[in-house]
Amino acid sequence: MASLNFIGGEKGGVGKSVLSRLLAQYFIDRGRPFTGFDTDRSHTSFTRFYADYASPVIVDR
């Protein structure tokens, strides 16, 4: 079954990046395909750690 997961919020330091990385590693360890989208321009930690699985996205208001 396919799923779509959003991890976001404006407040810093609450664990969004950690949760994103844990979820990515969960899928990698189980051989499940996924694509992560990093929309944080100032701290692209997901893209840094999982460049092979990340698709950087620029969100323009």
Secondary structure as a PSIPRED ss2 file (coil, helix, strand):
# PSIPRED VFORMAT (PSIPRED V4.0)

   1 M C   1.000  0.000  0.000
   2 A C   1.000  0.000  0.000
   3 S C   1.000  0.000  0.000
   4 L C   1.000  0.000  0.000
   5 N C   1.000  0.000  0.000
   6 F C   1.000  0.000  0.000
   7 I C   1.000  0.000  0.000
   8 G C   1.000  0.000  0.000
   9 G C   1.000  0.000  0.000
  10 E C   1.000  0.000  0.000
  11 K C   1.000  0.000  0.000
  12 G C   1.000  0.000  0.000
  13 G C   1.000  0.000  0.000
  14 V C   1.000  0.000  0.000
  15 G C   1.000  0.000  0.000
  16 K H   0.000  1.000  0.000
  17 S H   0.000  1.000  0.000
  18 V H   0.000  1.000  0.000
  19 L H   0.000  1.000  0.000
  20 S H   0.000  1.000  0.000
  21 R H   0.000  1.000  0.000
  22 L H   0.000  1.000  0.000
  23 L H   0.000  1.000  0.000
  24 A H   0.000  1.000  0.000
  25 Q H   0.000  1.000  0.000
  26 Y H   0.000  1.000  0.000
  27 F H   0.000  1.000  0.000
  28 I H   0.000  1.000  0.000
  29 D H   0.000  1.000  0.000
  30 R C   1.000  0.000  0.000
  31 G C   1.000  0.000  0.000
  32 R C   1.000  0.000  0.000
  33 P C   1.000  0.000  0.000
  34 F C   1.000  0.000  0.000
  35 T C   1.000  0.000  0.000
  36 G E   0.000  0.000  1.000
  37 F C   1.000  0.000  0.000
  38 D C   1.000  0.000  0.000
  39 T C   1.000  0.000  0.000
  40 D C   1.000  0.000  0.000
  41 R C   1.000  0.000  0.000
  42 S C   1.000  0.000  0.000
  43 H C   1.000  0.000  0.000
  44 T C   1.000  0.000  0.000
  45 S H   0.000  1.000  0.000
  46 F H   0.000  1.000  0.000
  47 T H   0.000  1.000  0.000
  48 R H   0.000  1.000  0.000
  49 F H   0.000  1.000  0.000
  50 Y C   1.000  0.000  0.000
  51 A C   1.000  0.000  0.000
  52 D C   1.000  0.000  0.000
  53 Y C   1.000  0.000  0.000
  54 A E   0.000  0.000  1.000
  55 S C   1.000  0.000  0.000
  56 P C   1.000  0.000  0.000
  57 V C   1.000  0.000  0.000
  58 I C   1.000  0.000  0.000
  59 V C   1.000  0.000  0.000
  60 D C   1.000  0.000  0.000
  61 R C   1.000  0.000  0.000
